[in-house]
């Protein structure tokens, strides 16, 4: 039981840190195409001269979920492979997929 609890806590901390690092890196110009797509998303959602809006602004088609999926796919694929090889328990795989 303690192992499962610690696994959940560590998985949560790892996924939160990973999300922060990815979002931070999307704000760096060295990310190239990913930076441009993310900047486009920010400029569409939050125009520089319009910080207040009465209507909800959706991310639209220029959003970054597709780019995030490309970057995050190793976090989904690697635990699956490790679980199939018997190197990590099945519940850890579920935690990674949930995060």
ABEGO torsion letter per residue (X at the ends): XAAAAAAAAAAAAAAAAAAAAAAAAAABAAAEAAAAAAAAAAAAABBAABABBABBBBAEAABAAAAAAAAAAAAAAAAAAAAAAGABBAAAAAAAAAX
